[in-house]
Amino acid sequence: MKSRYAIIANPVSGSISIEKKRTLLAPAAEILGSEIYGLDTRSREDFMQCARDLSREFDIIVAAGGDGTFSDIINTVDTRAHTIAYLPMGSGNAIRWALRYPRAVTSCAKRILSGRVYEFDLINCCGKRRGFMASVGFDGRVIRLSHEYRHKGRLGLGAYLKAVFVSFLYGYEHAKAHILSDMGEMVVQRLLSIAVMKQPYYGYGMKIVPGARFDDGMLHIGVFNPGIFRICGVAISAFTVGNRFGRFQVSTALKIRLNRPLSLQIDGDYGWEDYEFSFQVLRGALKIKV
């Protein structure tokens, strides 16, 4: 039986206007035999309710947007029971890099149509949200600032780089961290950031944890300490051969305890601030057609 697709597009994802998104998605919709939904929603809650409604009627929900859009869909739809697909239209698009998708939406739609369904793992973040990448510390602050700059008109990579620069310029207070995992306990006296990944990439093609995989049943953890030379090394290697700086380990679960509250980012969005965080791997929690 032929699968029925529903493309759901986020009206506020990226810097493209709603009409431009409709135009860009029209060829993909024709390829998949789908209508385009979601562009008339007025809030995040409306968008997520639209996704729930579509999952009851269609076989495959195709998220069109950035990492945040994809994240909202996998936190709204029962991804063990319903198949998801993805069309990249955001800014950072870590998920596009992770899936090795081309930039062109039409090419992605053709790949989805001829692709197969895989079972990928997800991350349970503190029992509150599921994701494919998370980090605690410096990254959370950068994400929060970059979103503020986007709202003020600075776009894409420019907003992100400004947030990084401002965070360094005004100083970032490091924390002491106790990290508990399958490998035992690690104490970090001066923590910059801890990345918890199911795929290698941050946005803009930065390969932060090169060994991370969607389907190996493990969390891939990168622990990063402060220092301008270390940070420059992370940035340069992440944009080229893949990051080689930091301490890396794998685990099925992770707990982080801090001496001061730090920020959490999940899938490129700001999460919340706390003294403690926990993460568990959710094996085979995502059915995705790639």
C-alpha angles and dihedrals in degrees: 000000000000114000118242114225130203118192112207116191127194110232093208101041116119124340100295120114121243093250091049090051090051090051094047092047096047095086091046090050090052092050092051095038091238141136119230113248135180102040091105095054116116103202142020089257091053090049093051092046089052089055091051091051093048092050089062092055108032135055099222127030111207112203112210112193141052135312092287092054092050089047093052090051095050089049093050106040124060095249095190090059101032130050120235131200132183139225113188116231104138135094112255096021100186088167091058090055092045092053091042091234124167119243095247113092091210092055090050091052091053090050092050091050093053096034133098135237119260132185111232131183125244135197123248103216110204091318089286105090141007123228148157097230133022138166138185123214131014094013093058091055092047092051092050092051094044090054089052090052092049090054087054092054105267108128140214121320091004092064091047095049092047090052090052091048094048092047091055095040095055094039130253118235109226123217137217110242135196108202118195119191142140086284093060130250126332122189116204113191096193112025124188099174145334117212120202109192144179092183132027104250142088115189125299093033096295106157099207103162104025097187097056118119133185096222110039099091093240140107112233111215129196120188116198129192127203125262130116094239092050092049092048089049091052092049096046096045093042091057092046126024097358128275116299099174124095137034117293133196140154128231141157092229138018137192124192124195120187138191090224134021117273132187125258125213121195121191093339096311129105111256115180143292125257148141095243135038134179132195133187131182116246104207116216091351095141126062106196132172110221 
